[in-house]
Amino acid sequence: KNPPVRPVIDVEESFEDSEPVAKETVPPSTQELWLLKLLLKHESALDWLVSHLNPEWIVHPVVRSVVSRRLVIHQQGGWQSLGLFLDGIESAEARGWVTEAAAEERAIPNPEQQFADLVLRLRNQFLDRQLAALTQKLSQPEVGEEEKLEWLRQQQQLRQSKRQPLSPLPPAP
């Protein structure tokens, strides 16, 4: 079993570095929006989230950036307030998603279980995307037998990983 590699996140990473966003942007998935809501409203589960969520599992680039930034700030003990966090976000789109997530009025029952379910779902969706990419590669007729065997081994490892319960990620190098 190959554990997911924990990416190194640069806290100075700016939202301005991302490509310009068109007026009609693709919204985050429902799971990613819920992750943002939980992340901004339930600090008690952030230690668990830091050790179990690989930001690469998040598809939406803006949500991935916001979540990564929030987790780094938590790890460094630098969280002061939502207002200061918003002030540090250059992207209007990112500020909009953070504001929408933070404005959620409904009480979220059992946030720790919600985090666990969401992170497991995000991990499994990530593994599904990797499996689909390998399946596509395997369907190409010009691929050699050695490459096909390697990709089949990778598929088997991914399927095995998907059957595993969520566990802490290895520490960042």
Salt bridges, closest charged atoms under 4 A:
GLU43 OE1 - ARG70 NH2 3.82
ASP47 OD1 - HIS74 NE2 2.68
GLU93 OE2 - HIS60 NE2 3.90
GLU104 OE1 - LYS37 NZ 3.00
GLU104 OE2 - ARG106 NE 2.76
ASP128 OD1 - LYS162 NZ 2.47
GLU150 OE1 - ARG153 NH2 3.22
